[in-house]
């Protein structure tokens, strides 16, 4: 999977943006992460916010994943790939 990154929140967060436009099912994603024991902080049709690897991680249906705090672009892409691949 191919991603680009964007720095957010004054540099304390990174967002990975999928090169493909996806249509992730947020209900399915919530179920997957709940079964894996992750704390789900917020869930609706537009986003899923979980505690993942000591970061607040927001997953969007279009295939975007935001990590806070995170500054390493390489890790951002690695983590986003792991998350998206676990959902699709």
C-alpha positions, -999 to 999 in steps of 0.1 A, spaced: 0 0 0 13 35 -9 10 65 15 20 101 16 24 119 50 12 152 63 25 168 95 -3 182 118 -8 198 152 24 219 151 45 189 142 33 166 170 11 144 148 14 128 115 -12 116 91 -7 89 65 -29 94 34 -35 63 12 -26 67 -24 -58 48 -32 -92 61 -21 -106 35 1 -141 30 17 -133 14 50 -161 1 71 -158 18 105 -181 -7 122 -159 -35 110 -128 -17 120 -142 -10 155 -150 -47 159 -116 -58 148 -98 -34 172 -122 -41 201 -115 -79 197 -78 -72 198 -83 -53 231 -77 -18 220 -95 11 238 -120 27 215 -123 64 224 -147 75 196 -166 57 169 -189 70 142 -193 67 104 -166 93 98 -138 81 121 -126 56 146 -103 69 174 -84 42 194 -54 41 217 -28 22 197 9 18 205 7 45 232 -7 70 206 -41 84 199 -48 69 165 -76 81 142 -87 60 113 -108 75 85 -129 56 59 -110 71 30 -78 53 42 -62 82 62 -47 74 96 -35 100 120 -11 93 149 -6 116 179 21 120 191 44 108 163 71 126 144 88 98 124 74 96 88 88 62 82 70 48 113 39 66 103 37 48 70 46 15 86 19 18 113 -7 30 88 0 0 66 -4 -24 95 -37 -8 105 -52 -6 71 -42 -41 61 -58 -54 93 -91 -39 83 -94 -47 46 
